[in-house]
C-alpha cells in the first residue's frame, strides 16, 4: 500500500490558499551562503535591495497615459476602448444562510454598479470539475478542459511510465502557459489541446489587435511559481535567469513578491514591454498562425515601475502592494484582497494597458495572516480558517471589499474610464457548499448580530481506511485530495477491468456517520469513468492524465488517502476549511456573470438565460469586434446585448440563433441537461453488477459511448453554425436551425429515458 504524501494533492486547500515556504532559519542560512557568491556575480546589480522597486535597473520608458493608443478594438459603435475582467474566488450572489445577506448583497458598490448599468446573470455555471484553475482557464479561453488540459484541478495526477519510482505523479494546475508537466515522466504541456499541442493563449487575440494585456493573480497568464516558471520565461536572458534563481534560493518570499502573480503581455513593438523595461520574448511556439515579435513583462518587479513610475505601487486604499513578510511586490495568490487586486488593475488601465484580467480571493476565509492591511476584526477572530456566514471577520472583509470597489469605480471615472467606453466583465470561478452546523444565536444576520457556529468545518475522510474496512478493498491506489476524489489505481487498469470495477462498486457503497449532523451519509453522489468523463469534456490530449475514475462526493466531506484501517477515526471534522467545491451540487456549479458597458443591455438581474464559463469569451469578442484564431466551445450571449451591438448575421437569423444556441448548451455543457442525465446513467453503470455478472455495466457504458458520439456530431454542426453567425457573417437558415434542434431534442429524449430506466 502506498502512503506517499504529495502536498499538491490537497489542491483545494493549499495550492491557491497558501504557498509552502522553507523555515525562516533555513532561509537565513541560504541567504548568507548564496549572497556571498551572488554579490560578485554579473546579475547582482539587478536584485540589490533598494528603497524603490526599480532601483539598480535602467529607468523605465516614459509611462503612457490611460489612452488605449494603438489598441484596435472594433466594437459596433467604436465605443469600447478598455476591457476589465475580474474573477472572484467563491463569491456568491445567493445566500448561504437565509438570514445573512449574500456576498454580493454586502458589496452594494459592486452589485449596484452591475445591476444599475448592465446585467447580472444568475443562471451561470461552471465546467467540471468545478475548481478554481479549471473554472478560470475555461472562462479565459472559451473552451472546456478537454481542450485546455485542466479538468482535474487545482492539482492533477498522471500515470508514470513503467520503471518510474512511483506509479503516478501529481502537480499543481497553476503553471505558466507554456510549462511542461515533467521532463522525465510526462513531457507534455500543462495547457494542452486534444492533439497534444500547447493550447492557444487567451491574450493573443488582444495583442494582435495592438492591445497590451495585464494579468493580476489570474490563472496561468503570469508566473505561478518561482522555480519552473522562471526558467521558462527568462530562458533567453541568462543573466536575469541566474539572478532570479539565486534570489529564489536566498530570499524565497521576496522572489515570490518580485516575480509571481503579475504580468503584462504587450502588442508587437509596444514600448511598455521594451528591453529598457526588461521585456522578455513572449514565446508561444505552437500558437495557431504563429506568434513572434511580441514581448512581455513578468512580475511586479518589472511591471510596477511602468505603471507606478513615481514610487512604490499602492493598492486601491493607498497601502503599498506588499506581502505578509513586508516585501514590496505581489501579495500572494491565497489571500489577495479586492483592494490589492484593484490597485493593480487601476494602475495598469491608467498606464497603457487597456485589457486587464484579474482575480480576487474569497471573503469567507480569514485572510489576516496573508493581508497586513486587512480588517482588525479578523486579527482577533477566533476562527483562523473557514468562516461561517455572518461571522464578524467574514462581514468585515466584505465591507472592505465593498469600500475598495467604491474607490475603484471613482478612480476610474476620474480617469475617464467608465461604462461609456469600457466593457466590465465580473464573475466568480464557482460557488461553494458550507460545511457546518446551524448559526447561533438563532436569527443572526451577521451585519447587526454576528453569527457563530458550534459545528464548523468540512469532514476529513480517510478513503483508504473506509474502502478497506467497509468494502475490503486493499489494492494500491492514489487519489487527488478533494470533495471529489480522483482515483489513480496502480497499474492503470483499463476501463472495465475487474480491479477498476471493484473500486467503482465499492466507492458507490461508502457511508459514514457525520460529525456535524449525526446522520449516516452516503458518501458518493455520482461516479464517472473515462467513458463518462469524455462526455463531460474531461478527457485531455494527454492520455497519462486520464484517471481510473472520479467520485463526486457528499459536499460535507473532503477525501484523503491514509492508513488502511480506521484505528484512528476515518472521519473527523476539520475547522480549518469550511467551504467545499468541485462537485455537481447546484450551490457549487451555479455562479453569476455580470456585464456592463457599450452594447450591454440594462436588464438588472437575469435569472432566465442559461450560460456557463465558455460563453464569456465569445460574448466579449462579439462586443469588441475581434475573433480568435481557434474555435471556442461557447456561444455569444446575445440575449443580453443591445440590438445594434449584435452582428448582422445573428440579427438576420432571427430567433434561430438563440434557439440553436440554447439547444446547443443543453446537449454540450457539462452541467446542462444531457450532462446531468448522463451522470445518472454512469453512476448506475459503475455501481452495478458483480464480478461474475456485469451486463448492466457493459450495456450502459456502450450507451454512453454512443451518446457521446451522437452528441459530438450534432454539437459540432451547431457550433460551426453559431460561430459563422457570430464572426463570419453567415446567417443560420430556419430549416437548418429546426433540423439541428430536432436532433438535439431527440438525443435528449433518448438520454432521459435511459437515465430513468431500471436495468438492475
C-alpha positions in Angstrom: 0.0 0.0 0.0 1.3 3.4 -1.0 1.1 6.2 1.6 3.3 8.8 -0.2 2.1 12.2 0.7 2.1 14.8 -2.0 1.1 18.3 -1.0 -0.1 19.0 -4.5 -3.0 16.6 -3.9 -4.5 18.8 -1.3 -5.1 21.3 -4.0 -8.4 22.7 -2.9 -6.9 23.8 0.3 -3.3 24.6 -0.3 -2.5 25.3 -3.9 -4.5 28.5 -4.1 -4.7 29.3 -0.5 -1.1 29.4 0.6 2.5 28.8 -0.5 4.8 26.4 1.1 7.9 28.2 2.4 11.2 27.0 3.8 11.7 27.8 7.5 12.9 31.2 8.5 16.2 29.8 9.9 16.9 27.8 6.8 16.1 30.7 4.7 18.6 32.9 6.6 21.3 30.3 6.1 20.6 30.0 2.4 20.6 33.8 2.2 24.1 34.1 3.7 25.6 31.3 1.6 24.1 32.5 -1.7 24.6 36.2 -1.0 28.3 35.8 -0.6 28.6 34.3 -4.0 25.8 36.2 -5.6 27.2 39.7 -4.6 30.1 39.3 -7.0 28.1 37.9 -9.9 27.2 40.0 -13.0 23.5 39.5 -12.2 23.8 41.0 -8.7 23.0 44.6 -9.8 19.5 43.5 -10.8 18.5 42.5 -7.3 20.3 44.7 -4.8 18.0 45.9 -2.1 16.7 49.4 -2.7 14.0 51.7 -1.4 12.0 51.6 -4.6 11.1 48.7 -6.8 13.2 49.7 -9.8 16.4 50.6 -8.1 19.5 49.2 -9.9 17.5 48.8 -13.1 17.6 51.1 -16.2 15.0 53.8 -16.0 11.7 52.6 -17.5 10.4 54.2 -20.6 8.0 57.1 -20.1 4.7 55.9 -18.9 1.8 56.2 -21.4 -1.4 57.9 -20.3 -4.7 56.0 -20.0 -5.4 56.1 -23.7 -5.8 52.8 -25.4 -3.3 54.1 -28.0 -3.0 51.6 -30.9 -5.4 49.1 -29.4 -7.7 48.5 -32.4 -10.9 47.2 -30.8 -13.7 47.1 -33.3 -16.9 47.4 -31.3 -20.2 48.2 -33.2 -20.1 51.9 -32.4 -16.4 52.1 -31.8 -17.0 53.0 -28.1 -15.2 50.2 -26.3 -11.6 51.3 -25.5 -11.0 49.3 -22.3 -11.8 45.8 -21.1 -11.8 45.0 -17.4 -12.3 41.3 -16.5 -12.5 40.4 -12.8 -13.0 36.9 -11.4 -13.6 36.2 -7.8 -12.8 33.1 -5.9 -16.0 31.7 -4.4 -18.0 34.9 -4.0 -21.8 34.3 -4.0 -24.9 36.1 -5.2 -27.3 33.7 -3.5 -27.5 33.5 0.3 -25.8 30.6 2.2 -27.8 31.4 5.3 -31.3 32.8 4.6 -30.9 35.5 7.3 -27.4 36.7 6.2 -27.1 38.9 3.2 -25.1 37.2 0.4 -21.6 38.2 -0.5 -22.7 40.5 -3.4 -25.5 41.9 -1.2 -22.8 43.0 1.2 -20.9 44.7 -1.6 -23.6 47.2 -2.9 -20.9 49.3 -4.6 -20.3 46.4 -6.9 -23.8 44.9 -7.1 -25.4 48.2 -7.8 -22.8 49.1 -10.4 -23.7 45.9 -12.3 -27.5 45.9 -11.9 -27.9 49.7 -12.4 -25.8 49.8 -15.6 -25.9 46.3 -17.1 -26.9 42.8 -16.4 -26.3 40.3 -13.6 -26.8 36.7 -15.0 -27.6 34.4 -12.1 -28.2 31.2 -14.1 -24.5 30.9 -14.9 -22.5 27.7 -14.5 -19.1 26.1 -14.2 -17.5 23.2 -16.1 -16.5 20.1 -14.3 -14.7 19.7 -12.0 -15.8 23.0 -10.5 -12.4 24.2 -9.2 -10.5 27.4 -9.4 -7.9 26.5 -12.0 -10.3 24.7 -14.4 -13.0 27.4 -14.0 -10.7 30.4 -14.6 -9.0 28.8 -17.5 -12.3 27.8 -19.1 -13.5 31.4 -18.7 -10.3 32.8 -20.2 -10.2 30.6 -23.2 -13.8 29.8 -24.0 -13.1 26.1 -24.2 -13.9 23.2 -21.9 -11.0 21.4 -20.1 -10.7 18.6 -22.7 -9.3 21.4 -24.9 -7.1 23.2 -22.4 -5.9 20.3 -20.3 -7.1 21.1 -16.7 -10.3 19.1 -16.0 -8.8 17.8 -12.7 -7.8 20.7 -10.6 -6.4 22.5 -8.6 -3.9 19.7 -8.9 -3.9 16.7 -11.1 -2.3 13.3 -11.3 -0.7 11.4 -14.1 0.3 7.8 -14.6 4.1 7.5 -14.9 5.9 5.2 -17.4 6.9 1.7 -16.4 10.1 1.7 -14.3 9.4 5.0 -12.6 9.9 5.3 -8.8 6.2 5.9 -8.3 3.2 4.7 -10.4 1.8 8.2 -10.5 2.8 11.8 -10.1 1.0 15.0 -9.0 1.4 18.6 -9.9 -0.4 21.9 -9.3 -2.7 23.1 -12.1 -1.3 26.6 -11.6 1.6 26.8 -14.0 2.7 29.3 -16.7 1.1 28.7 -20.0 4.0 27.1 -21.8 5.3 24.9 -19.0 5.6 21.1 -19.4 4.4 18.7 -16.7 7.6 16.6 -16.1 10.6 16.3 -18.4 11.0 12.6 -17.4 7.7 11.1 -16.6 5.2 13.2 -18.7 6.8 15.7 -21.1 3.5 17.2 -22.3 2.3 20.7 -21.9 0.2 21.6 -18.9 -2.0 23.6 -21.2 -2.7 21.0 -23.9 -5.0 20.6 -26.9 -6.7 17.3 -27.9 -3.9 16.7 -30.4 -1.1 17.3 -27.8 -0.1 20.8 -28.7 0.2 23.8 -26.4 -3.3 25.3 -26.0 -3.8 28.7 -27.6 -3.1 31.5 -25.2 -6.0 33.9 -24.2 -4.1 37.1 -24.6 -3.1 36.6 -28.2 -6.2 38.0 -29.9 -5.9 41.2 -27.9 -2.2 41.7 -28.5 -2.5 41.0 -32.2 -5.1 43.8 -32.3 -2.4 46.2 -30.8 -3.6 46.0 -27.2 -1.4 45.4 -24.2 -2.9 42.8 -21.8 -2.4 42.9 -18.0 -2.7 39.9 -15.7 -3.1 40.3 -11.9 -3.3 37.0 -10.0 -5.4 35.3 -12.7 -4.5 31.7 -13.6 -1.5 30.8 -15.8 -1.2 34.1 -17.7 1.5 35.1 -15.2 4.2 33.2 -13.3 2.7 30.9 -10.7 5.9 29.7 -9.1 9.5 30.9 -8.9 11.1 27.7 -10.0 10.0 26.2 -13.3 8.1 29.3 -14.4 11.2 31.5 -14.1 13.2 29.0 -16.1 10.5 29.1 -18.8 10.1 32.9 -19.3 13.7 34.0 -18.6 15.4 31.3 -20.7 16.5 33.9 -23.3 18.1 36.1 -20.7 20.8 34.1 -18.8 21.9 37.0 -16.6 18.4 37.7 -15.4 17.6 34.0 -15.1 20.7 33.4 -12.9 19.7 36.4 -10.7 16.1 35.3 -10.3 17.0 31.8 -9.4 19.6 33.0 -6.9 17.0 35.2 -5.3 14.6 32.3 -5.1 17.2 30.4 -3.2 18.4 33.2 -0.9 15.1 35.1 -0.3 12.2 33.0 -1.4 9.4 35.3 -0.2 11.0 38.3 -1.9 11.3 36.3 -5.1 7.6 35.4 -4.9 6.8 39.1 -4.4 9.0 40.0 -7.3 8.0 37.5 -10.0 4.8 35.7 -9.3 1.2 36.8 -10.0 1.7 39.9 -12.2 2.4 40.1 -15.9 1.9 42.3 -19.0 1.7 40.8 -22.5 2.3 43.5 -25.0 1.3 44.3 -28.5 4.2 43.9 -31.0 6.8 46.6 -30.6 5.0 48.4 -27.8 7.2 50.5 -25.5 5.7 49.1 -22.3 7.5 45.8 -22.8 10.7 47.3 -24.3 14.1 45.9 -23.4 14.6 49.0 -21.4 11.7 47.9 -19.2 13.1 44.3 -19.0 10.6 43.0 -21.6 11.3 39.4 -22.4 10.2 37.5 -25.6 6.6 36.3 -25.2 7.2 32.8 -26.5 4.3 30.8 -27.8 5.9 28.4 -30.3 2.7 26.5 -31.2 0.2 29.3 -31.3 -2.1 29.0 -34.4 -0.9 31.4 -37.1 2.5 31.9 -35.4 3.4 34.4 -32.7 6.7 36.3 -33.0 7.9 39.8 -32.3 5.9 40.1 -29.0 7.3 40.8 -25.6 6.0 40.6 -22.0 6.9 41.9 -18.6 6.9 39.2 -15.9 6.5 40.1 -12.2 5.7 43.1 -10.0 9.4 43.9 -10.1 9.3 44.9 -13.7 5.6 45.8 -14.1 5.4 48.2 -11.1 8.0 50.8 -12.5 6.0 51.1 -15.7 2.5 51.5 -14.1 3.7 53.4 -11.0 6.8 55.3 -12.2 6.8 57.8 -9.3 7.2 55.4 -6.4 6.0 52.1 -4.9 2.8 50.8 -6.3 -0.1 51.1 -3.9 -3.4 49.2 -3.5 -6.7 51.0 -4.0 -6.7 52.0 -0.4 -3.3 53.7 -0.6 -1.3 51.0 1.1 1.8 49.6 -0.5 1.4 46.4 -2.5 3.3 44.0 -0.3 3.2 40.5 1.1 2.7 39.4 4.7 6.5 39.5 5.2 6.7 43.2 4.4 8.2 42.6 0.9 7.1 45.2 -1.6 5.6 43.3 -4.5 2.9 40.8 -5.3 0.9 40.0 -2.1 0.3 36.3 -2.9 -2.5 34.3 -4.5 -4.1 32.9 -1.4 -5.5 36.0 0.3 -5.2 38.7 -2.3 -7.9 41.2 -1.4 -10.1 43.4 -3.6 -8.1 46.5 -2.6 -4.8 44.8 -3.7 -6.1 43.4 -7.0 -8.0 46.6 -7.9 -4.9 48.6 -7.2 -3.0 46.7 -9.9 -6.0 46.9 -12.3 -6.4 50.7 -12.0 -2.7 51.3 -12.4 -2.5 49.2 -15.5 -5.5 50.8 -17.0 -4.1 54.2 -16.4 -0.8 53.4 -18.0 -1.3 52.0 -21.4 -2.6 48.5 -20.6 -6.3 48.7 -21.7 -7.1 45.0 -21.4 -6.8 43.5 -17.8 -7.6 40.2 -16.3 -7.6 39.9 -12.5 -8.5 37.6 -9.7 -9.7 38.4 -6.2 -9.7 36.0 -3.3 -12.7 34.8 -1.4 -14.0 36.6 1.7 -15.1 33.5 3.6 -11.7 32.5 4.9 -9.8 34.5 7.5 -7.0 36.2 5.5 -5.4 38.2 8.3 -2.2 36.1 8.1 -1.8 37.0 4.4 -3.0 40.6 4.4 -1.3 43.0 6.7 -3.9 45.7 5.9 -7.0 43.6 6.5 -9.8 44.3 8.9 -9.0 44.5 12.6 -11.9 42.1 13.3 -10.0 39.3 11.5 -6.8 39.6 13.5 -8.8 38.9 16.7 -11.4 36.4 15.3 -11.0 33.0 17.0 -11.6 31.3 13.7 -8.4 31.4 11.6 -9.6 29.2 8.8 -13.0 28.9 7.2 -15.7 31.3 8.4 -19.4 30.7 8.6 -21.9 33.1 7.0 -22.4 36.2 9.2 -19.1 35.7 11.1 -17.7 39.1 12.1 -14.4 38.7 10.1 -16.3 37.5 7.1 -18.6 40.5 7.2 -15.7 42.9 7.8 -13.8 41.5 4.8 -16.8 42.0 2.6 -17.2 45.6 3.9 -13.6 46.2 3.0 -14.2 44.7 -0.5 -17.2 47.0 -0.9 -15.2 50.0 0.1 -12.5 49.0 -2.4 -14.9 48.8 -5.3 -16.4 52.2 -4.4 -12.9 53.7 -4.6 -12.0 51.7 -7.8 -15.0 52.9 -9.8 -14.5 56.5 -8.6 -10.8 56.4 -9.5 -11.5 55.0 -12.9 -14.3 57.6 -13.5 -11.8 60.4 -12.7 -9.5 58.9 -15.3 -12.3 58.8 -17.9 -12.6 55.1 -17.8 -16.3 54.3 -17.3 -19.3 52.4 -18.6 -19.4 54.6 -21.8 -16.0 53.3 -23.1 -15.2 50.2 -21.0 -16.5 46.6 -21.1 -16.6 45.3 -17.5 -17.0 41.6 -17.0 -17.2 40.3 -13.5 -17.8 36.7 -12.4 -16.8 34.1 -9.8 -14.9 30.8 -10.5 -17.5 28.6 -8.7 -19.9 28.5 -5.8 -19.4 26.6 -2.6 -21.1 24.4 -0.1 -20.9 25.5 3.6 -19.9 22.6 5.7 -21.1 23.3 9.2 -24.0 23.3 11.6 -26.7 25.9 12.3 -25.8 29.5 13.2 -26.2 31.0 16.6 -27.9 32.9 18.0 -30.9 31.9 16.0 -31.9 34.6 13.6 -28.5 36.3 13.5 -27.9 38.2 10.3 -24.1 38.9 10.6 -24.5 42.6 9.8 -26.3 43.6 13.1 -25.8 40.4 15.1 -22.7 38.3 14.4 -23.2 34.6 13.8 -21.2 31.8 15.5 -21.1 28.1 14.7 -20.6 25.3 17.2 -20.1 22.9 14.2 -17.7 24.4 11.7 -15.6 22.7 9.0 -15.6 20.0 6.4 -15.3 16.4 7.4 -11.9 14.9 6.5 -12.3 11.3 5.4 -9.7 8.6 5.0 -10.7 6.9 1.8 -8.0 4.2 2.2 -9.4 3.2 5.6 -13.1 3.4 4.5 -12.6 1.2 1.4 -10.6 -1.3 3.4 -12.9 -1.6 6.4 -16.3 -1.2 4.7 -15.6 -2.9 1.4 -12.5 -5.0 1.7 -10.6 -3.0 -0.9 -6.9 -3.1 -0.1 -5.3 -2.8 -3.6 -2.9 0.1 -4.1 -4.3 3.4 -5.3 -3.7 7.1 -5.1 -6.2 10.0 -5.2 -6.4 13.7 -5.5 -7.4 15.0 -2.1 -10.8 16.8 -2.6 -14.5 16.6 -2.0 -14.4 15.0 -5.5 -11.6 12.4 -5.2 -10.0 11.4 -8.4 -8.7 7.8 -8.4 -5.5 6.5 -9.9 -5.3 2.8 -9.4 -1.8 1.2 -9.6 -1.2 -0.4 -12.9 -3.6 1.9 -14.7 -6.2 -0.8 -15.4 -8.3 -0.2 -18.5 -12.0 0.7 -18.5 -14.0 -2.4 -17.4 -11.0 -4.2 -15.8 -12.1 -6.3 -12.8 -9.8 -4.3 -10.5 -11.2 -1.0 -11.6 -14.7 -2.3 -11.3 -14.1 -3.5 -7.8 -13.1 0.1 -6.8 -16.1 1.6 -8.5 -18.6 -0.7 -6.9 -17.0 -0.2 -3.5 -17.0 3.6 -3.8 -20.7 3.6 -4.6 -21.4 1.9 -1.3 -19.3 4.0 1.1 -21.0 5.5 4.1 -20.0 7.5 7.2 -21.7 8.9 10.3 -21.5 12.7 10.0 -19.8 14.5 13.0 -22.0 17.5 12.0 -25.5 16.0 11.9 -25.1 12.5 13.4 -26.7 11.1 10.4 -25.4 8.2 8.3 -24.4 9.7 4.9 -23.9 8.0 1.6 -20.6 9.5 0.6 -21.0 9.2 -3.2 -23.3 11.3 -5.3 -22.1 10.3 -8.7 -19.4 8.2 -10.4 -17.7 8.8 -13.8 -15.1 6.6 -15.5 -13.2 7.7 -18.7 -16.3 6.8 -20.8 -18.4 9.4 -19.0 -15.5 11.8 -18.5 -15.2 12.1 -22.2 -18.9 13.1 -22.5 -18.3 15.7 -19.8 -15.3 17.2 -21.6 -12.9 15.9 -19.0 -10.5 13.7 -21.1 -7.5 15.6 -22.3 -4.9 15.3 -25.1 -2.5 13.7 -22.5 -3.6 10.1 -22.0 -1.4 9.8 -18.9 -3.7 12.3 -17.1 -6.9 10.2 -17.6 -7.8 8.9 -14.2 -9.3 5.5 -13.4 -12.5 7.1 -12.3 -13.9 10.1 -10.4 -16.1 10.0 -7.4 -18.4 13.1 -6.9 -18.7 13.1 -3.1 -21.0 14.4 -0.5 -20.2 18.2 -0.2 -19.7 18.0 3.6 -16.7 15.7 3.1 -13.1 16.1 2.0 -11.4 12.8 1.0 -7.8 11.9 1.5 -5.7 8.7 1.5 -4.3 7.4 4.7 -3.9 4.2 6.8 -5.7 1.1 5.6 -7.8 1.0 8.7 -9.9 3.2 11.0 -7.9 2.7 14.2 -7.8 6.5 14.2 -11.2 7.7 13.2 -11.7 7.6 9.4 -13.9 10.7 9.6 -13.3 13.9 11.6 -14.3 17.5 11.4 -11.6 19.9 10.3 -12.3 23.5 11.4 -9.6 24.9 9.1 -11.7 24.6 6.0 -15.5 25.1 5.9 -16.3 25.7 2.2 -16.2 22.8 -0.3 -16.4 22.9 -4.1 -15.5 20.7 -7.0 -18.7 18.7 -7.2 -22.0 18.7 -9.0 -24.3 20.3 -6.4 -26.3 23.3 -7.6 -24.8 25.7 -5.0 -21.4 24.8 -6.3 -21.8 24.7 -10.1 -24.1 27.8 -10.2 -22.5 31.2 -10.0 -23.0 34.6 -11.6 -21.9 36.7 -14.6 -22.1 40.5 -14.6 -21.5 42.6 -17.7 -21.5 46.4 -18.0 -20.5 48.5 -21.0 -21.3 49.7 -24.5 -23.6 47.2 -26.2 -24.8 45.5 -23.0 -28.5 45.9 -22.1 -29.5 47.3 -18.7 -31.5 44.3 -17.5 -30.8 44.4 -13.8 -30.9 40.7 -12.8 -31.5 37.9 -15.3 -32.2 34.5 -13.8 -33.5 33.0 -17.0 -30.8 32.7 -19.7 -28.7 29.6 -19.1 -24.9 30.1 -19.6 -21.6 28.8 -18.5 -18.0 29.9 -18.4 -17.2 29.1 -22.1 -19.8 31.7 -23.2 -17.9 34.6 -21.6 -15.1 34.8 -24.2 -17.2 34.7 -27.4 -19.5 37.3 -25.9 -16.6 39.6 -25.1 -15.2 39.1 -28.6 -18.5 39.9 -30.3 -18.8 43.1 -28.3 -15.2 44.2 -29.1 -15.3 43.1 -32.8 -12.4 40.6 -32.6 -12.1 36.9 -33.5 -10.0 34.1 -32.1 -7.6 32.0 -34.1 -9.3 28.9 -32.7 -12.9 27.8 -32.2 -14.4 28.3 -28.8 -17.0 26.0 -27.3 -19.2 28.8 -26.1 -21.8 31.0 -27.7 -22.4 34.7 -27.6 -25.0 35.7 -25.0 -26.9 37.9 -27.4 -30.0 38.0 -25.2 -28.0 40.4 -23.0 -26.8 42.7 -25.8 -28.3 45.8 -27.4 -29.7 45.1 -30.9 -27.2 47.4 -32.5 -24.3 45.5 -30.9 -25.3 42.1 -32.3 -23.5 41.1 -35.6 -25.7 41.4 -38.7 -25.7 37.6 -39.4 -27.2 36.9 -35.9 -29.8 39.6 -36.4 -30.6 38.2 -39.9 -31.0 34.7 -38.3 -34.0 36.0 -36.3 -34.9 33.7 -33.5 -33.0 30.8 -35.0 -29.6 31.8 -33.5 -30.9 31.9 -29.9 -32.9 28.7 -30.4 -29.9 26.8 -31.8 -27.7 28.3 -29.1 -30.0 27.2 -26.2 -30.3 23.7 -27.7 -26.6 23.5 -28.1 -26.0 24.3 -24.4 -28.5 21.7 -23.3 -26.5 18.9 -25.0 -23.0 20.1 -24.8 -22.4 21.9 -21.5 -21.3 19.5 -18.7 -23.8 20.9 -16.2 -26.7 21.2 -18.5 -29.4 18.7 -19.1 -27.6 16.0 -21.1 -24.5 16.1 -18.9 -26.6 15.8 -15.7 -28.6 12.9 -17.0 -25.6 11.1 -18.3 -24.0 11.2 -14.8 -27.1 9.4 -13.5 -26.6 6.7 -16.2 -22.8 6.5 -15.4 -23.4 6.2 -11.7 -25.9 3.4 -12.3 -23.5 1.6 -14.5 -20.4 1.8 -12.2 -22.4 0.9 -9.1 -24.0 -2.1 -10.7 -23.1 -5.8 -11.1 -20.7 -8.2 -9.5 -17.5 -9.9 -10.6 -19.5 -12.7 -12.3 -22.3 -10.6 -13.8 -21.7 -7.2 -15.3 -24.2 -6.9 -18.2 -25.8 -3.7 -16.9 -22.5 -2.0 -16.7 -21.5 -3.2 -20.2 -24.7 -2.1 -21.8 -24.9 1.3 -20.1 -21.2 2.0 -20.9 -21.9 1.2 -24.6 -25.0 3.5 -24.5 -22.9 6.4 -23.0 -20.2 5.9 -25.7 -22.9 6.0 -28.4 -24.5 9.1 -26.8 -21.1 10.9 -26.8 -20.6 10.1 -30.5 -24.0 11.4 -31.5 -23.7 14.4 -29.2 -20.4 15.4 -30.6 -21.7 15.2 -34.2 -24.7 17.3 -33.5 -22.8 19.8 -31.3 -20.1 20.3 -33.9 -22.6 21.2 -36.6 -24.3 23.6 -34.2 -21.1 25.2 -33.1 -20.0 25.8 -36.6 -23.3 27.5 -37.5 -23.2 29.6 -34.3 -19.6 30.7 -34.9 -20.3 31.5 -38.6 -23.1 33.8 -37.5 -21.0 35.4 -34.7 -17.8 36.0 -36.6 -18.1 35.1 -40.3 -21.2 36.9 -41.5 -23.3 33.7 -42.2 -26.8 33.6 -41.0 -28.5 30.4 -39.8 -31.3 29.3 -42.0 -34.7 28.5 -40.5 -34.6 25.0 -42.0 -31.2 24.1 -40.7 -31.9 25.5 -37.3 -35.1 23.4 -36.9 -33.2 20.3 -38.1 -30.4 20.8 -35.5 -32.9 21.5 -32.7 -34.9 18.4 -33.5 -31.7 16.3 -33.5 -30.7 17.7 -30.1 -34.2 17.2 -28.6 -34.3 13.6 -29.9 -31.0 12.8 -28.3 -32.1 14.4 -25.0 -35.2 12.3 -25.1 -33.2 9.1 -25.5 -30.8 10.1 -22.7 -33.7 11.0 -20.4 -35.4 7.7 -20.9 -32.2 5.8 -20.3 -31.5 7.8 -17.1 -34.9 6.8 -15.7 -34.8 3.2 -16.9 -34.2 0.5 -14.3 -31.9 -2.2 -15.6 -30.9 -3.7 -12.3 
